[in-house]
Amino acid sequence: MVKAGAAICWMGDTSTLTKEGNDQTKGYSAYSMVHSGLRNALDYPDVAAIACPKPMLFFNGTRDGLYPFAGVEAAYARMRAVWESQGVEERLYCRFWDSPQEFNVVMQEDAFAWLDRNMK
């Protein structure tokens, strides 16, 4: 049974990720678009919100060239609304780091401490 989940530098919304010039318009990570019709019904934060009410952690860098800040911010807000609607907003941990796309030691320590608290 899955008790909690974490996604590091992998969250955004489709409208931002598919703007001209973004990597997904160049074929990078486009595999996520191959599920016929999925994007017509669900966006990335919607898929992530299927995990609610379980604890979930999402980290993104404010200088991440692959996941633009505006799209991540919109995705976080969308997910937050779902966890709040179920009265479990404390189980969703979304954090921006002043970093590019990376999972540095400080981020790892924060994520592992969160996992330790939420895996009990």
N, C-alpha and C positions, 0 to 999 in steps of 0.2 A: 504494500500500500504506500502510495506517495504521501508524505506528510507535509512537504514544503518544496518550493522551487525557487530557482534563481536564474536570471538572465543578465549577462554582463555585456554591455555595449551592443544590444540587439533589441531595440524597440523603437518604433516610430509609427507614423500613420501613412497609409498608401498615398494619399494626395501629395504629401511632401516628398515621399521617397520616389515618386514617379514624375517629378518635375523634370523638365528638360535639363540634361546635363548630369543628373544624379546617376550614381553607379547602376541602379536597377534599370535605367533606360539604356544602359550600355551592355546589358546581358549579365552583369554581376548579380549574384543572389536572385536572379530571375526565376530560379527553380521554385520559389515560393508562389509564383504566379501560375504555375502549370495546373493546379487543381481547378478544373473547369467550373466556372461559376462561383467559386468560393469568394472572390473579391467582390462579387455583386451582393453578397449577404453579410460577410464578416470582414473586418479589418484586423490588423495585428493585435491591437488592444482588446478587441472582442474575443479573439481566440485565447489570449492570455487570461481574460476574465472568466473563461470557463472553469478555471482553477478555483475561483471564489467558492467557498469561504476559506480555503486553505491559505496558509502564509506564503506570500510571494515577495521576492526581492528583485528590483530592477535598478541597475546602475548604468548611467550613460555619461560620457564626457561632453562638456559644453563645446569643446573644440574638435569633436568627432566629425571628420569629413564624410563619413559614410551614412551617418544618421544625424541629419540636421536638427539643431536644437528646437526649432519651432515644431517640428513633427513629433519629437520625443515629448515635448511639453504637452502637446495636445493628447498624445497617447496616455501619458501619465494621468491627465485630468479625466480622461474617459474611464480608465481603470479605477481611479479613486472613486468615481461616482458609483461604480458597481459595488465595491467593497463597502462604501458608506451605506448604500441602499440595503445591505444585508446586516448592518450594525457591527461589522467586523473591520472597520477602517484601520485599526491598529495592527492588523495582520498583513497589510500591504506596506512595503518599504520601498519607496522610489527615491533615488538620490542622484543629483547631478554632481559631477566632479569637474573641477577646472583642469581638464586633461583632454588629450586626443583619445582615440580608441585604444584603450589599454586596460589591463587589470594589474595595477602595480601592487606593491607590498602593502601599502596602507589600505587600499581598497580590499585586498584579500583578507586582511585582519578584520576589517569591519564586516565583510560578508561572512566569514567563518564564525565570528562571534554571534552574528544574527542567526546563522544556521544552528549553532549550538543551543541558543535560547529557544529556537522554534522546533527543534527535533525531539524535544523531551516529551 
